[in-house]
C-alpha cells in the first residue's frame, strides 16, 4: 500500500470510528436509550471503500454501501468535501446522519438506501436495468458492497438467479467476507460454495484471500505448508488467532498436522510485528490486490469479488466474536488515535490541502463530481379518457383496456409507461398492451412464434419494448419497480412504472416495495385478482389483509375500484403523481369478478361526470342517497353489487338505505385524521360520501379496514369482512361462509336501523 493510501485508510478508519464513538460516548443521552453503531463492521470495509473511491470510481458509477458501513461512507464524503463537519456528531440523532445510508434523508451523497437486509444489496441490479431502460446503458458501473452474512437472504439469490441479470455486465458486487455475523463467528461458511453458486448463475467470480505479505511468505521454505494450514483452518480457529499475542501465535499457528514442523520453523524466523501483521494480511485490506481485482472485471457479465477481511481490522476489538456492536472505550480511542497518528482533541481534522493525501482528496472530489442533469418534466396525463364502459366487465380487464386507450389519447405519456410482471402478463389482462408495445430486452431476440397463427400473445423482445417480464419472484419485481420509479431523480428521466402481481402475493413483496418507496421510488403496484372472490381458487390464493396494508403504507395511496370507469380514473390519477418531486406511489387492488357496469350509474351531464370523477379519486362516492335514509351501507370493490341488492331489499321493507362506494380507504382515513387536526388532507369527501346514519361497512378483506368510518358521524356501526382463511366453493357459498353476502348485509342493517 502506498504511504498516501495508507494515510487515507487510517484517517477514514479514525473518522468512521469517531462518528460512532461520539454518538455513544460524547453526545448527551438523557433518555439512556441505546444509540448503537458498528465500529467493527465499518473497519472491515475501510480499505475496500477507500480503494474504490480514491482509485476506481468515476462520476457515472453508483455504489450501494452495506448498512453497517455507513460511517465509512460519511467519513469519505467528509474528506471529499461533500459533508459538513457539523453532521459528524449527529449519527442517529434527529435530522442528522441516518443509522444506515439513506438516499433521501442523509445530508451527503448516497446512491442507494440500504438497511433492509438483502434489498440494498440487490438494488444496483435493478438500478442497472432501469438505467438501461431509460437509454443510458454502458455508462458507469453499479457496485454493491455486501456483508457476507447478507448472502443468507433469499432475496439475494432470487435476484442473482433471474435470467435477465446475467446480461448486466456493469453490475459488480464486493463481498466483505469477514465470516462473522451479529452473534458469532460463522462456523461453516464456505466461500467455495458461494463462489460456485455465483458462477452457476453466469457471474464472473474473483477471490481475494491473502495480502502481499502472506503471499510473499508462501514462497518461502515452509510457505506451502503455511498456506495449506490456513486454507484448511475453520473460521472460528482462524478468528481465535487474531486474539493471540506473538508467543501464543507461534504455538497455535503450526497446528498438529504433517506440515506443522515446517510452519513452526517459518514463524520462528518472523519478528513479532511481522507475525501479527501476517495473520491479519487478507486480500480485502490490500490495496494492490484490490486494484488488481478491479482490473480483472469482465464487463460482459456481472462480477462478484470475494474479499477476505477481518471484522474490526485495525481496532482493539478486531476478530473478537462479539465485536459486531461493541464500542471502544475512551481509553481505547486515545490509543487508537496514537496508532493512527491523529489528535483526539481535534477528531474531525481534515488533511492539509497541500499534503499528498489532501491533494488526492481534492483530485478525487473533482473526478467524482457529477454534472447537473436537467430533469425532464413528468408527462401530462388526461384525467378522463371519456368513454363510459357498458355491459359486464371486471376491474382487472379495465387495467389493460385503460393502458391501450392511453396509447391513443396520450401517446407521449404512454411512451413513459413500463409494466413489470412476474410471469403473469397474460393472466392479468395485459396481453393486448404487451402485443402493442413489445417486451423490453437489452438486445433484440428472434420471435420464433411470430408466424404461428394460433399464438395470441406476441412476445416481441427488443430494446424499445415497454413490458419487462421477470421470473416468478415478486421481490425482484418490486425491487425493479422501485428503481424504475426513481429514474426521474437519478437520471432526469421520469417513467410511469406499473407492477402487476397476484394480490395474495403482495404481502410477500410489501417489504421491498415499501423500502423502494422510502428510497424515493414512485410506482404503481397492482394486486389482481384479489380477495375470497377468487372462490374456486381456495384459501391459498385468497387475500385478506391487503386492503388495510394499503392504508398503512407511507408514501402510497391505495385504491380498490368497483367498476371499470373507477379503475380508469384511479389509474390515471395515480399515474399523474409519478416521476415528480411531490409525487407518491399507489396500490390498486383489482378483481376478476364480472360486474354489470350499469350499476355504476355514471352521470351523463359533463359537470356531474366530473364531480363523480373527483369523488372517485378522493376516496368514494354516493351510489344511492334516498331521502330519509335510516342506514348507510359503505361497500368497496367486488362487494358493491351485494350492497346494492341489500339496499333494494331494505327499501322493500320500508327501511331506506344509502349506498356509498368506497374507492380509497386510505384517503378517507386521512380525511378523518385531518378533520381531527392530525393530518393535512381535504375533508369535503366525508360529507359528500356518508349521510348521518348508522353504518354497515362491507368489503372482500379484513373488516377493520373500513371500521374507522363510524367516527365520521359517531353513529352505531357494524363491520363485515373476511377474518378467516378461505376455502374453495362457488361465490354464493364462499360469501355466505364469511358473512359478506346480501343476506348478512340485510340482517345487519335491520339490526342497526331498528328503533
N, C-alpha and C positions, 0 to 999 in steps of 0.2 A: 504494500500500500504506500503511495507517495505521502510525503510529510503533509502536504496540503489537504489531501483527502482524509488523512488520519486526524488532523486538527478539526476538520468539519464533522467527522464522525463523533469525536469527543464532545464538541460543542452541542451537537444535536442530542446526544445522549444526556448531557447535563441539562439542557433546556427541557427535554421531554420529562425527565425525572423530576425536575424542579416544578414544572407545571402541576404535576400530581402532588408533590410534597406540599406546595403552597396551599393547595385546595384543602388538604387534610390536616396539616400541622401548623400552618401560619394563619390562614384566614379564620376569623372568629366563626364559631359554630354554636350559636346559642341554643339550638334545639337538641344538639347531641346526636342528630341523625347521621348515619354513616354517609360520607361523601363518596369515597371509593376512587378507583382509578387503577391503572395497570402498568406499573413501572417495569415489571419483568417482561410482559408481553410486548411492550414498546421497545425494550432494549434488544430483543432478538431481531427486531426489524430495522434497526438503525443503519447498518451497513447496506442492506438491500435497498433501503429507500434513498440514502444519500448517493449511492452509486447510480440509481435510476434518475433522480432529479438532477444531480450535478454532472452526470456523464452521458445520459442516454436520451432523455425525453426531448421531444420537440413541442412546439406550441400547439400542434394539431393532435398530439396524443392525449388520452384521457386515462385516469387511474382510479380504480376502486380500492380504497385502503381498508384493511381488516379493522373491525370495530375497535379492538383494544389497542391499536397503534395510533389512535387519533392524536395523542400528544406529540408523536413524531411528526405527523403532518403539520400540526400547528407550529412546531419548532422550525421546520424547514420553511414554511411560509413566512415566519417571522424573520429568518435570516435573509430571505429574498425580498423583504420589504412589503410583503402582502398582508401583514397583520400588525396592528398597532400594539405597542408594548402593554398598554393598559388591559388588554384582554388576557395576558398571560397569567394573571391572578384570578381569572373568572371561570376556571374549569368547573362545570356542573353547577354554576350559580345562575340565578335568573337573569336572562338576557346576555349571558356570557357564552363561553365555549361549551358546545354540547357534549354530552357524555360520549357520543360516538359521532363520526363525521356526518354532517347534515348539509346537504346541498342548499337547503332553503334557510336554515336557522343559524348556521355558523357565519361569523363575520369575515372569514377569509375564504379563498377559493377552495371549493370541494366539488369534485367532478361527480361523485356518486354518493348518495346517502347509504350508509351501512349501519349495522346494528342488529338487524333481524337475521339470525344466522342462516347462511346459505343464499339469501336473497341478494345481499350486496355483492357476494362473490360472483353470482351469475349475471348481474345487471349489465356488465360490459358486453356480454354475448348479445343481449337484446339491444344494447346501445349500438353495437356494430351493425346489426341487422337494420335497425331504424335509420342509421346514418346512410347505409347503402340505399335504403328505400327512398330517401329524400334526394339522392343523387350526389352524395359526396364520398363515394366508395374510393378506397385506395389512399385516403389522406389520413395518416395517423394511425397508431396502434391503440388498442383498447386493453389496458393492463388490469388484472385482478391480483391484489396482494392478499393471499388467503392463508389463514391459520390451518395447520394440518387437522386439528380437531373439527374444523368446519366441513371436512370431507366426510364426516359421519352423516351429514344432512342428505336426505333423499332428493331434495330439490337440486342439489349439485349434479347428481348423476342423471336425473331426468333431463337436465339441460345438456349435459355433455353428450348424451346418447341420441338426442334429436338429430335426424339425418341432415337437417339444414345447417347445423352448426359446423359440420366437417369442412365446409367450404369457406369459413370465415378465417382467413389467414392472418388478419390483423389482430386476432384475439391472442393474448399472452397471459398466462397465469403464472405467478411465482408463489410457490407453496413454502411457507415458513415451517420447515419440518423440525420443530423443537421437541416433538414427541412427548409433550406434556399437555394435559387438559386442565380443567379448573381444579380438580381434586387430587390428581396423581400423575405419576409418570405412566404413560400408556404402555402396558406390558407387551402387547402383541401387535403393535402397529408394524405393518410390513410395507416398506417403500416399494419393494419389488412387485407386490400385488397391486398396489396403487398405480405404479408405472404401467403394468400390463393392462389395467382397465382403461387408462387413457389411450394407450397405444391401440387397443382394440377398437376404440371409438374413432380412430383416424387421426389422433393428435401426435405431433412431434413431442418426444419426451427427452428432456435434458436433465441430468442429475449432477448436482454439485455437492459432493460428500465431504471432501477434505480440502484444506487450505494448502498454501505453498509450503509451509513449514513441515507439515506431516508428509506431503508428497516428497519433499527432499529426504526426510528420514526414511521413507520407504525404500529409497535407493541405496541405503547404507547396509552394511552387514547386520543381519537380524531384522532389517526393514520389512522383508516379505512376511516374516512371521508376525511382526507387529501389526501389519495390515490385516492379516488373516485373523489375528486375535481380536482386533477391534470390529472387523466385519461380522464376526460370529457372536459378539457380545450382545446380551439382551439390553434393551433400553434402560431398565432400572439399574443394572450393573454399571453401564456407562455413566448414567447420571450420578451414581454414587461417587465415581472417580472425580467428578467436578468439585466435590466437597472435601477432597483429601489434601493434606499437606504433602510436601515433596517426599518425605521418607515413607509415608503411608502409600503414596503412589508407586514408589519403587517396589513395594511389597505386593500391592494388589494388581498392578498392570500386567505383569507377566502371566498370571494365571497358573494353571497346573497342567496344561496340555503339553504335547510333544515339543512345541516351539517355545516353551517357557524359558529355557536357558538362554536362547538367542535373544529373546526380548529383554530378559534381565540384564544381559551384557550390554545391550544397546542403551537402555535407560540409565545404566550406571555411568555412561560417558557424558550424559547431559547434565548441565548445571541446573539448579533448582528453577530459575526463571524460565529456561527453555522447556523444561519438563512440564511446568504448569501451563505454559503457553501452548504446548503441543496438544494436550488433551482437549483444549478449547479451540483448536485450529480447524474449524469446519468451513465448508465452502461458502455458506451464507454470510460469513464475516470477512471474506477475502475479496477485495475489490478486483484483483486481477482475474480471479476465477469468474466472478460475476460478469465482468466486461467480456470475457471470452464466451460465456454463455449467451449473452445478448447478440454477439456477432454471429452465433451459430443459428439464430432463429430463421426458420424456413417460412417465408411469408405466404406460401401457397396453402398452408393448413394451420389450424390452431396449434399453439405450443404451450406446454407446461414445463416449468423449471422447478425441480425439487431441490430446494436449497436447505441443506442441513444447518441447523443453528443451535445455539444454547439459549434456553429461556433465561432471561436476566443477564445476558452477556455483558460483562464489564461492571456489574453491580455486586455488592457483597452477597446478595441472595441468589446468584447465578446457580442454576442447576438444582436448587432446592425443590423437592417435590410439592411443597405447599407455597411456592412463591407467587402464584397466579395473582392474588390480590394483596400480597404483603406490601408493607410500606417501610421504606428506610427510616431509621431514627434520625434525629437531628445530628447525633454524633457520626452516624454513617454518612450523612450528607456532607458533613465537614471533611471526612476522609475522602469521599468521592471527589469533592472539589479539588483537593490537593492532588489526587491521582490524575485528574483531567486538566489540571492547570487553570482552574477558574477561581474566581473570588466569590465566596458565598455572601459577602457583603454587597456584591453587585451581581446578583444572579442572572440578570437579563442583558448583560453587556453583549453587544454585537462585536464582530471582528473590526479591527482597524481597517477603514476603507482602502488604505494604501498597502495593507498586507496581502500576501499571496491568497490567503483564504478570503479576505474581503473582496479582492478583485474577482475571484472565482464566483463568489455570491452575486456580484454585480453583473458579471457576464452571463451567469445562469438566468438571472432575472430578466435580462434583455432577451435571451434566447427563448424563454418560455412566455414572454408577454404576448397575449393573444390579441389579434386585431379585432376591433369592434365589428359586430355584424349588424347590418340594418335588418331588423325583423320585419318580415312580410306580414301585413295585417291579416287577421283571420278572415276567411271568405264570408261574404254576405249570404244569408240563407233566407228563404221565404218562411213566413210564419204559418202559411196555409196554402197548400197546393191548389185547393179549390174544388176538389172532387168530393162528392158525397157517396160513400160506399152503400151499396144496396145488396139485397139477397142475404145469404148466410155466409159468414166468414169467421176467421179466427184472428186474434191479435198477432199470433206468430206469422201468419201469412201476410198480414199488413206490414210487417217489418220489411220483407223482401220487396213488396209492392211499392212502399214508400221510397226505398233506395232506387228502384227503377224509375219512378216518377221524377226523382231528383236529377237523374241524368238528362232528362228532357227540359225540366223547368229551371234548373240552376246548374248548368254544366260545369261552371268554374268551381262551385262548391263541391259538386260530385267528384271532381278530379282529385280533391283532397281527402276523400273518404277512403279508408283502408279497413277492410274487415279481416278478422282473425278467428279461426275456429280450430278446435282440437278434433279434426276428422268428423265433423258433424254438419258440414255446409249443406248437404242435400237434405238431411233430416230436420233442418231448422229453417227451411224455405228460403235459402239463399242461392238456390240453383240458378235462377234467372239472372241475378246480379253477377254471379261468377261467370256465366256464359257471356254476359255483356262486357265485363271489364277485364277478364282474364285473371290468371293466377300469377302472383309475383314469384320470380326466381332470379338469382344473380345472373343467370345466363339462360338463353332460350333453349327449350328442350323440345324434342320431337313429340308430337301428339299422335300416337300410333292408332288411336281410335277416331281420328278426325273423319275417316271415310266409312265409319260403321253407322249405318242408318238407324240402328236401334239404340245408339248411345245418346242419352238425353242431356247429361251433364258433360259439357265440353271442357276438358282440362288443358287449357292453353297456357303453358308456363313461359313467362317472358319477363324481362326487367321492367316493363311498363305495367304489369298486372297490378291489380288493386286488392286482391284477396290473398291472404297468407294462410296456408294450411300447415299446422304443426301436428306432431304425433299426439296420441291420447294422453296428454299430461296438462291438466288445467293450470298448474303452477307456471309452466312455460308460457302458456297463453297470456296470463295476466302480467308476467314479467315483461314480455314483449309489448303488451298493451301499455304498460307504464312508460316504457321508453319511446314508443310511438307518440304517446301523449305529451312527451317532453321536448319534442323536436323544435317546437316554437321558441323555447327558451335556450336550447342548446345550440341550434344551428340557424335560427331565424326563419324556419320553415314550418308553419303550422299545419298539422294534419288533423283529420277528424276520425280517430280510431274507434272502431266498434268491435268488441269481442263477444262472441256468441257461444254459449255452452249450455248444457242441460242444467236447469235450475237446481236440482238436488246436489250438484257438484260445486255450487257457488261457495258453500262453506269451505270446501277443500281449497279453493282459490282465494278466499277472502283475505287471509293474512298478507300474502304477497301483493295482492291488488291494493290493499289498504296502505302497505308500505310504499307502493308506487305513487299513490296519491300524496302521501307525506313528503315524498321526494320531488313533488311538483308535476307529476304526470296527470294529464287530464284526458279522460277516456270515457267511453260508454260500455258498460257491461250488461249484456242481455242474457237473462236466465230464462230458458224456454226448452221444453214445456215445464209446467210448474204445478205444484200442489197435489192434493189427492184427486184432483180432476183427471189425473192420469190413471183412472180407476183400474183398468186391466193390468197395468204395469206392476201393481203391488207396492208394498211398503218400501222396497229398496230404492224405488225411483220417485218417491213422493216427498216433496219438500214441505216442511212445516214452519221452520223458524226464519226463513229467508226474508219475509216481509218486515219483521221487526229489525233484523240485521241491517236492512237498508236504511231504516230510520236512524240507527245508531252510528253509522259510518260517517266520520267527519269528512268534509270536503266533497260531499256527494249528495245529490238529490235523487230520491227513489220514486219511481212511478210504477203503478200497476193498472194499466188501462183495461176497460171492459170492452170497448168497441174499436173497430178499425180506425175510425176517424180520431179517436182519442190517442191511439198508437201513433198515428201520423203527427198529430200536434205535439205530443210529448217528445217524440223523437226529434223533430225539428227544433223544438225549444232546447233540448239537451245538446244537439249539435251546435247551436248558436252560442253556447257557453264554453266551447273548447278552443284551445290554442290562443288564449289571451291572458294577460296578467290578472284580470279579475275573474277568471273562469273557474269552473268546477267540473267534477265528474258526475256521472249519472248511472243509476242501475234501473233497468227496465225488466219487470217480471211479466212474462207473456205466457199465453195459454194456447193449447191446441183444441179447445172446446169450440165447436161451431156455434155461433150466436146470430140470431136474427138481427140484422143491422137496423131494421126499422125501429127497434126498441130504443135506440139512441135518441130518436125524435130530434134530429138536428134541425135547428130553425132555418127556414128558407130566407128570411129577411137578412141582408148582409150585416146590418148592425147587430141584430140579435145573434147571428152566427159568430161574429167576432167576440161578443160578450161571452158566449158559450166557450169559445176557444180560450179566452183569458181565464175563465173559471177552471177549465181542464188543466191548464199548465200551472195554476195557482194551488191546486190540490183537490178540487172536486166541484160538483155542480148538482143543482136540484133537478132530478128527473120528474118528480111529481111533488106538487105542493098544494094539496086541496085545502079549501077554506075549512077552518075548524078542525085541523088535524089533531088527533089525540095521541099519536105516537109517530116517531120517525124511525125508519129503517135505513141505516147507513151501511151500504154494501160496497164491496170492492172486487174488481176483476171478474172472474168467471162466475161469481155468485149473484151478479146483478139480475139475471133472469129470475132466480128464486125470490129475490126481494120484490120484484115487480109482481110476480104471481101471488106472493103473500099479500101485497097491498090490494090486489083485486079481491081476494077472498075476505080480507078485513073490511073492505068497503061494502061488500055484500052483507056483512054482519052489522053494519051501522057504525063501524069504527074507522073513520077516515085516517089513512096513514100516508105520511110524506115519505118519499124515497130519495135519498141522497146518494149519488155515485161518487165514491172517494177514488181519486186518481193518485194522490200522493199523501200517504200518512205522514211522511217526514215534513213536508211543507206545512201541513195542518198543525203538526206538533210545534213547529217553530212559531206559527201564528199564535198558538195558545200561550207559549212562553213570552212572546212579545207583548201580548195583552197583559201579562203579569209583570212586565218590566224586566224580564230576564233575557231578552234577545232583541235583535233588530230585524223585523220582518213585517210585511204588510198583514194586517189583521182583517181586512174587509171581507175576505173569503169566508170567514166563520159565520158572519151574519147572513150572507147570501146562501150558504150551504145548509145550515141547520136551523129549523124553527125551534121555538122554546117549548119542547115537549119531552116526555120520557123517550128514551133512546134504546134501540136494538142495533148492535153492530154485528156484522157477519162477513167473514172472509174465508178464503181457502188457505188458511195459515193459522198461526197461533192467535187466540182471541185477544191477548193483551196488546196486540199491535194497534187496535183501534179503541182500547178501553179508555184512553185519555180524553176522548171526545165528550165523555159525560161531564167533564169540567167546564165545557163551553157555557152551558146554562145551569150547571149544578142541579140536574134533574136525575131521577132514578134511571138506571140503565142495566142492560144485560148484554153480555158479550159472547157471541157464538163463534166457534172456530175449531181448529184441529189441535188436539193436545196429545194424541196417541199415534203410534206408528200405524201406517195404513195397511191395507190388505187388498188383494185382487177382488174384483167384482164389477158389476155394471155401475153406472153413475148413480142411479137411484139408491141402490143398496149401500154404496160407499158414503154418499151424502147422509143417509139416514143413520148409518153407523156412527158418524162423527157429530151428528146433531146440527148439520148445516143445511138441511133440506127445507122445503117450503113448509111442511107441517110443523117443524120445530120453530121456524120463524113466526108462524101464525100464533102458536101457543104462547110463545114468549112475549109477543106483542100484546096479546089479550091480557096476560098477567099484569103487564106494566100499565095498560090503559084502563084497567078495572078501577072503578071509583073507590 
